[in-house]
Amino acid sequence: MIRVMLRRLALWIAGFAIGATIMSAADVTGLWVGQTTGRRGEKEDVAFQFKLNGTAITGKMFGDEFDLPLEEASVTGEQIRFIVTTTNYYSGSQVKFVFTGSVKGNEIELTRSRVGGPPAEGPPNRQNLKQTFTIKRL
């Protein structure tokens, strides 16, 4: 009887330790920089500042002409997700970009997807393609 109870206790402790490791968020606090491909194929610098509070993230995306707050940002384990909303200077229209990615040490591989807003500029058959890029911790 005691042996069965000890075995159950050991399994529970092991399960809890594994669960805590899986559920703990990767520490992404700090400044991360990288490059994306712009509309015309040129490289554009991009930077993110993250501050982790449990599994919630606050922060900003910095660009050449803007600083945009992160929305609906979270990190679970090694997975990160957040939204950035841009506003067109001339028309006032807004476009949301969803960023998802994997934290791997001092690098994050991000995928950016455009959601909604006016049709993307370019040929009429152009789709809102996903773009993947890597940012590194400074």
Secondary structure, DSSP 8 states (H G I E B T S, - for coil): -HHHHHHHHHHHHHHHHHHHHHHS-----EEEEEEEE-TTS-EEEEEEEEEEETTEEEEEEE-SS-EEE-EEEEEETTEEEEEEEEE-TTT--EEEEEEEEEEETTEEEEEEEEESSS--SSSTT-----EEEEEEE-
